[in-house]
């Protein structure tokens, strides 16, 4: 018999940590909704209704969108970033090397958890 007043336990998606050569850790969630998958695929293909986008613009926005949907935490030089807005702002300010590492992590993560997602 269930106790009154208790809410059911919330399920949390599993997450995976990826560490770069400097010891920074990017944590990505292990779930991606069907709607997010469709939005990503549509953005990547350039079919999101924005005719002014070039193929490169669409690719860059798709990478950002995937990062935005999957990033849970990023610890850089021991300082954790948890808030979505701050994660996205830090991603936008990332160096060329950091972005390359993030893309490789996204490819690895998607291959393992979302094989139907064509990662950048």
C-alpha positions in Angstrom: 0.0 0.0 0.0 1.4 3.4 -1.0 1.8 6.0 1.6 -0.3 9.1 1.3 1.3 12.4 0.4 4.4 10.9 -1.1 5.2 11.8 -4.6 6.6 9.2 -6.9 10.4 9.2 -7.3 11.5 11.3 -10.3 13.5 9.3 -12.8 16.8 10.8 -13.8 18.4 10.2 -17.1 21.9 8.6 -16.8 24.8 10.9 -17.6 28.3 10.4 -18.9 31.5 12.3 -18.0 34.1 13.1 -20.6 37.5 14.5 -19.5 39.9 16.4 -21.8 43.7 16.4 -21.5 43.6 19.4 -19.1 41.3 17.6 -16.7 38.1 19.6 -17.6 35.0 17.5 -17.4 31.9 17.7 -19.6 28.9 15.8 -18.4 26.2 14.9 -21.0 22.8 13.5 -20.4 21.9 10.0 -21.7 18.5 10.9 -23.0 17.3 13.0 -25.9 13.6 13.4 -26.6 12.1 12.5 -30.0 11.2 16.2 -30.5 14.8 17.3 -29.8 16.1 14.6 -32.3 13.7 16.0 -35.0 14.7 19.6 -34.3 18.4 18.7 -34.5 18.0 16.7 -37.7 15.9 19.5 -39.3 18.4 22.2 -38.2 21.4 20.1 -39.5 19.7 19.6 -42.9 19.0 23.4 -43.1 15.3 22.6 -43.3 14.3 24.7 -40.4 12.6 27.4 -42.5 15.4 29.9 -42.5 16.3 30.3 -46.1 19.1 32.8 -45.4 21.2 30.0 -43.6 24.2 28.6 -45.4 25.2 25.0 -44.9 27.9 26.1 -42.5 25.4 28.2 -40.5 23.1 25.2 -40.3 25.9 23.0 -39.1 27.1 25.4 -36.5 23.6 25.9 -35.1 23.0 22.1 -35.1 26.2 21.6 -33.0 25.1 24.3 -30.6 21.6 22.8 -30.4 22.9 19.3 -29.6 25.2 20.8 -27.0 22.4 22.7 -25.5 20.1 19.6 -25.3 22.8 17.3 -23.9 25.1 19.3 -21.6 24.4 19.0 -17.9 27.6 20.3 -16.4 31.0 21.5 -17.5 33.9 21.7 -15.0 36.6 24.0 -16.3 39.8 24.5 -14.2 37.8 23.2 -11.2 34.9 25.7 -11.6 31.6 23.9 -12.4 29.0 25.4 -14.7 25.5 23.9 -14.2 23.0 26.4 -15.5 21.8 25.9 -19.1 22.2 29.6 -20.0 25.8 29.7 -18.6 26.7 26.4 -20.3 25.6 27.8 -23.6 27.4 31.1 -23.1 30.6 29.3 -22.3 30.2 27.0 -25.3 29.8 30.1 -27.5 33.0 31.5 -26.0 35.0 28.3 -26.4 38.3 28.2 -28.2 38.7 26.4 -31.5 40.4 23.5 -29.7 37.6 23.3 -27.1 35.0 23.3 -29.8 36.8 20.5 -31.7 37.0 18.5 -28.4 33.3 19.1 -27.7 32.4 17.9 -31.3 34.4 14.7 -30.8 32.7 14.1 -27.4 29.3 14.7 -29.0 30.1 12.2 -31.8 31.3 9.6 -29.3 28.3 10.2 -27.0 25.7 10.0 -29.8 27.3 6.9 -31.2 26.9 5.2 -27.9 23.6 6.5 -26.7 21.8 7.7 -29.9 23.0 5.8 -32.9 20.1 7.3 -35.0 21.5 10.8 -34.5 23.9 11.9 -37.1 26.4 13.8 -34.8 28.5 16.7 -36.2 
